[in-house]
């Protein structure tokens, strides 16, 4: 089968054998925003030469701005509910192969805003069996919008989102704080001590809106250098995220790109919380498990 | 005398009689950023025809990016300390008139970041005497960077800053939240009910980073319309600011532009805090008081 992780800004395809092992893979800058709606032809181009009968896709491709808006499945939901919600899209040019999109998940707690995700549920189903099928686990997928998920006996029971990465990028690039930082964010150094200072500052009185001003004032007074300021800001925001989700409970399973996961692991350790890194290429495993649960043909 | 309020993006000059009453005024888009360092010639142009012997200036004109960086005076500080910190700048082309810049204030609490302001101290000294000289008062100057000040017996004893207005502008213009709002921020309607919903949401569990995502998810689910979203976001951020400074203590004196002050007054009332509006044209009164305290010639 073919597993596709298709997001707003990236496209990754994996060819899997019948056991779900990756035998080939392709990636491209063909995120949704670049496709101009021509999803079928973009997909056909990227899977050329892979004749497998089933194509499974996860991510924002199933959102309002994607190929088809696939309705959210409500939490609690496990592999059975999500695979039952798979929707097939017509793709005549793909010569008889069937193309499926994974639904996102919604969590609607009483008295608060609804929470949603698309793509992360598939990564979670791709975790090793002792996490994905048994026990109670707290999972964090850090990123532009960090997701926090409670998983119990293989079912996602709740989720929440923190806009940490997006706020960091906004403040780093467009705010008055950026004036006291080096011009090119790409060249920022990762200053471990400044990062931990930021985490400590997130626990002070006054709340985030006040703490942010401290980045500027310490820059003005020279107690935070331009090179240190980005790491301090990152620590401040991640510290706020972690304190808000609660640091009192057990181990956190971290899923995502290695650099960001290391940063979260350092922050959690600083706050006395243990964590495990679960790698980043979980989507293909999750898509394989979902296809199996739906009894779709997996190829040879 | 001439009173000048000179900030990063605006310039306002007032001609005052000996009692401090405004007899003429001029404003221009000659903020610091537009002057290219030619502060003396810009000032000379704007005060042409006003022959008064003393020119007093407050605001970012006294900062590192202004005419001269005038060192901060440490809190607690009253009219005497601040007037003693006035610095004269040479302005030969102003034909014998003397030009002074008001210092900013710094508050350096142990174990936290330093707090600073430039310009707001002068507005505070321009409050009516029963506030500016006697009693204990809590003052809020909402804006890009909202300032909160404790004033006791005419002395500023502490201050704090919340980056509420800047964060609102960043999120309204550049974030993924903006995607679900009308394109032109200038045409946003002030939706009172959505604003109060945002204030209520700021009191929920989870912290600001999570609450921000709620603007998006409620937009996705249609429980917050594009037209309502900006007001909701404003309420959310102002709610966080107010809860962080504490809503348990007494009346708040609000200083600033009428629209923003009304918005804060509504938010405070919703949280059970009474407030008074103190108008916005206080700088000239404060500059007059500072000149008098320094015994500078006030003209006839």
Interface residues (C-beta under 8 A of the other chain):
Chain A: X64 X111 X112 X113 X114 X115 X116 X144 X145 X160 X161 X162 X163 X164 X166 X167 X170 X171 X174 X175 X176 X201 X204 X205 X206 X207 X208 X209 X210 X211 X212 X213 X214 X217 X218 X220 X221 X223 X237 X240 X241 X243 X244 X245
Chain B: X64 X111 X112 X113 X114 X115 X116 X144 X145 X160 X161 X162 X163 X164 X166 X167 X170 X171 X174 X175 X176 X201 X204 X205 X206 X207 X208 X209 X210 X211 X212 X213 X214 X217 X218 X220 X221 X237 X240 X241 X243 X244 X245
